[in-house]
Amino acid sequence: MTQWLPLSFIQMPQTAGEWIRIVQFFIVFYFSISFHECAHAWAAYRNGDDTARLMGRMTLNPIPHLDPIGTVLLPLLMLFSSLRLIGWARPVPVNPLRFRNQRRGEIETSLAGPLSNLILAIGCVLLLRVLLRFAPAWDVPIGFLATAVLLNTALFVFNLIPIYPLDGSHILKNFLSREATQAYDRYITPYGWIILLVLLYSGVLHIVFGAGLLLLRYLGGLPVF
């Protein structure tokens, strides 16, 4: 299982305040992807496959989850260019044949990653609500929490899109008939990257992310603006 990352909101900082926000972003970024990948590994282990655990991937340590290109080079490239890119974390090794119930194991393992980001986003919304009420001058923790809400909402929504190779595609295929799965693999899977880039550059993903963020802010009782 791999976490895919929409990186279009990373921009070259121009001021000291923007550099601080970039540092906050990368700290939250690496923790969030570690939480996501660890959730995949834990769900696989829970369903009978200990491959990821034995390979040291059931951990919140970000180092085993980093991909030199997808989580290091591309985010840095985004800082110094106007490109919109999609990154990825190092895949968590999963052997579906070791699941006690293969269909259930694949669904739970695929769903665990995005749900972990949703849990983080909700938790940060609640903490942010408390800080804004009782300690509104605490700029640094408020900045971290706001970044975490934005990033984890984006990761949750993005990874549930049912386009290969996102987690949502693996979930969807477990509910399709054999014929529909074959059609998906023939007509969607080979063009997954192209479809995702079209969604990214067309602005559709930003609309989806924005709607998800507004909903989360509303449910958390934060100002919607």
C-alpha positions as CSV (number, residue, x, y, z in Angstrom):
1,M,0.0,0.0,0.0
2,T,1.3,3.4,-0.9
3,Q,0.2,6.9,0.2
4,W,-0.1,9.4,-2.6
5,L,0.3,13.0,-1.9
6,P,-1.1,16.1,-3.7
7,L,1.7,18.6,-3.6
8,S,0.2,21.5,-5.5
9,F,-0.1,23.7,-2.4
10,I,3.7,23.8,-1.7
11,Q,5.1,27.1,-2.9
12,M,8.4,28.9,-2.6
13,P,8.4,31.0,0.6
14,Q,9.2,34.7,0.2
15,T,9.2,35.9,3.8
16,A,10.3,34.7,7.2
17,G,6.8,33.9,8.2
18,E,6.3,31.8,5.0
19,W,9.5,29.9,5.8
20,I,8.2,29.1,9.2
21,R,5.0,27.7,7.7
22,I,7.0,25.6,5.2
23,V,9.0,24.1,8.2
24,Q,5.7,23.4,9.9
25,F,4.4,21.8,6.8
26,F,7.2,19.4,6.4
27,I,7.1,18.4,10.1
28,V,3.4,17.7,9.8
29,F,3.8,16.2,6.4
30,Y,6.3,13.5,7.5
31,F,4.4,12.6,10.6
32,S,1.1,12.3,8.6
33,I,2.6,10.0,6.0
34,S,4.2,7.9,8.8
35,F,0.8,7.6,10.5
36,H,-0.9,6.7,7.2
37,E,1.6,4.0,6.3
38,C,1.8,2.6,9.9
39,A,-2.0,2.3,9.7
40,H,-1.7,0.2,6.5
41,A,0.8,-2.0,8.2
42,W,-1.2,-2.4,11.4
43,A,-4.4,-3.2,9.4
44,A,-2.5,-5.8,7.4
45,Y,-1.1,-7.4,10.6
46,R,-4.5,-7.4,12.2
47,N,-5.8,-9.3,9.2
48,G,-3.1,-11.9,9.3
49,D,-0.3,-10.5,7.2
50,D,2.8,-9.7,9.2
51,T,5.0,-8.8,6.2
52,A,5.1,-5.1,6.9
53,R,5.7,-5.6,10.6
54,L,8.7,-7.9,10.0
55,M,10.1,-5.4,7.6
56,G,10.0,-2.6,10.2
57,R,7.1,-0.7,8.6
58,M,4.7,-0.8,11.5
59,T,6.2,2.3,13.0
60,L,5.7,6.1,13.3
61,N,9.3,6.7,12.5
62,P,9.2,8.5,9.2
63,I,12.5,7.3,7.8
64,P,11.3,3.8,6.8
65,H,8.4,5.3,5.0
66,L,10.2,8.0,3.0
67,D,10.7,7.6,-0.8
68,P,13.7,9.5,-2.1
69,I,11.8,10.8,-5.0
70,G,8.1,10.9,-3.9
71,T,8.6,12.4,-0.4
72,V,11.9,14.2,-0.7
73,L,12.8,15.3,-4.2
74,L,9.4,16.2,-5.5
75,P,8.3,18.4,-2.5
76,L,11.7,20.2,-2.7
77,L,11.2,20.7,-6.5
78,M,7.8,22.2,-5.8
79,L,9.5,24.9,-3.7
80,F,11.6,26.1,-6.6
81,S,9.1,25.8,-9.5
82,S,5.5,26.4,-10.4
83,L,4.9,22.7,-11.2
84,R,1.9,20.9,-9.7
85,L,3.0,17.4,-8.8
86,I,1.8,14.2,-7.0
87,G,4.2,12.5,-4.6
88,W,4.1,9.2,-2.9
89,A,5.5,7.4,0.2
90,R,7.4,4.2,0.1
91,P,4.9,1.3,-0.5
92,V,4.0,-0.8,2.5
93,P,4.6,-4.5,1.6
94,V,1.3,-6.4,1.8
95,N,0.7,-10.0,0.9
96,P,-3.1,-10.5,0.4
97,L,-2.7,-14.3,0.3
98,R,-1.8,-14.2,4.0
99,F,-5.1,-12.5,5.0
100,R,-7.5,-14.7,6.9
101,N,-10.3,-13.3,4.7
102,Q,-8.7,-11.9,1.6
103,R,-11.5,-9.5,0.5
104,R,-12.0,-8.1,4.0
105,G,-8.3,-7.8,4.6
106,E,-7.8,-5.9,1.3
107,I,-10.6,-3.5,2.1
108,E,-9.6,-2.8,5.7
109,T,-5.9,-2.5,4.9
110,S,-6.6,0.0,2.0
111,L,-9.1,2.0,4.1
112,A,-6.9,2.2,7.2
113,G,-4.5,4.7,5.6
114,P,-7.1,7.4,4.6
115,L,-9.0,6.8,7.9
116,S,-5.9,7.5,9.9
117,N,-5.6,10.9,8.2
118,L,-9.2,11.6,8.9
119,I,-8.6,10.8,12.6
120,L,-5.6,13.1,12.7
121,A,-7.6,15.9,11.0
122,I,-10.6,15.5,13.4
123,G,-8.2,15.4,16.5
124,C,-6.4,18.5,15.3
125,V,-9.7,20.4,14.6
126,L,-10.8,19.7,18.2
127,L,-7.4,20.8,19.7
128,L,-7.4,23.8,17.5
129,R,-10.9,24.8,18.7
130,V,-9.6,24.6,22.3
131,L,-6.5,26.7,21.6
132,L,-8.4,29.3,19.7
133,R,-10.7,29.7,22.6
134,F,-8.4,29.6,25.6
135,A,-4.9,30.4,24.1
136,P,-5.4,32.4,20.9
137,A,-1.9,33.9,21.2
138,W,-0.1,30.6,20.9
139,D,0.8,31.1,17.3
140,V,3.2,28.2,16.8
141,P,1.0,25.3,18.0
142,I,-2.0,26.9,16.3
143,G,0.0,27.0,13.1
144,F,1.0,23.3,13.4
145,L,-2.6,22.3,14.1
146,A,-4.0,24.4,11.2
147,T,-1.4,22.8,8.8
148,A,-2.3,19.3,10.1
149,V,-6.0,19.9,9.5
150,L,-5.4,21.1,5.9
151,L,-2.9,18.4,5.0
152,N,-4.7,15.5,6.5
153,T,-8.0,16.5,5.1
154,A,-6.4,16.6,1.6
155,L,-4.7,13.2,2.2
156,F,-7.9,11.6,3.3
157,V,-10.0,12.9,0.4
158,F,-7.3,12.4,-2.2
159,N,-6.4,8.8,-1.3
160,L,-10.1,7.7,-1.4
161,I,-10.5,8.8,-5.0
162,P,-11.2,5.5,-6.8
163,I,-8.5,6.0,-9.5
164,Y,-5.5,3.7,-9.6
165,P,-3.0,3.6,-7.8
166,L,-4.8,5.4,-4.9
167,D,-6.2,3.5,-2.0
168,G,-9.8,4.2,-3.2
169,S,-9.1,2.1,-6.3
170,H,-8.2,-1.0,-4.2
171,I,-11.4,-0.5,-2.1
172,L,-13.6,-0.1,-5.2
173,K,-12.3,-3.2,-7.0
174,N,-13.3,-5.4,-4.1
175,F,-17.0,-4.4,-4.7
176,L,-16.9,-4.8,-8.5
177,S,-17.9,-7.9,-10.4
178,R,-15.2,-9.9,-12.2
179,E,-16.3,-8.3,-15.5
180,A,-16.3,-4.8,-14.1
181,T,-12.9,-5.4,-12.5
182,Q,-11.5,-6.5,-15.9
183,A,-12.9,-3.4,-17.5
184,Y,-11.4,-1.2,-14.8
185,D,-8.0,-2.8,-15.3
186,R,-8.3,-2.3,-19.0
187,Y,-9.6,1.2,-19.3
188,I,-8.7,3.0,-16.0
189,T,-5.6,1.4,-14.5
190,P,-3.2,2.2,-17.4
191,Y,-4.3,5.8,-17.4
192,G,-4.6,6.4,-13.7
193,W,-1.7,8.9,-13.6
194,I,-3.0,10.9,-16.5
195,I,-6.5,11.1,-15.0
196,L,-5.1,12.3,-11.7
197,L,-2.9,14.9,-13.3
198,V,-5.9,16.2,-15.3
199,L,-7.9,16.5,-12.1
200,L,-5.0,18.3,-10.4
201,Y,-4.3,20.8,-13.2
202,S,-8.0,21.4,-13.9
203,G,-8.6,22.5,-10.3
204,V,-11.1,19.8,-9.6
205,L,-9.0,18.4,-6.7
206,H,-8.8,21.8,-5.1
207,I,-12.6,22.1,-5.1
208,V,-12.9,18.7,-3.5
209,F,-10.2,19.5,-0.9
210,G,-11.9,22.8,-0.2
211,A,-15.3,21.2,0.3
212,G,-13.9,18.6,2.6
213,L,-12.0,21.2,4.7
214,L,-15.1,23.5,5.0
215,L,-17.1,20.5,6.2
216,L,-14.5,19.6,8.8
217,R,-14.2,23.1,10.0
218,Y,-18.0,23.3,10.3
219,L,-18.3,20.1,12.2
220,G,-15.5,21.2,14.5
221,G,-17.2,24.5,15.3
222,L,-14.5,26.6,13.7
223,P,-15.2,29.7,11.7
224,V,-15.9,28.9,8.0
225,F,-14.4,31.5,5.8
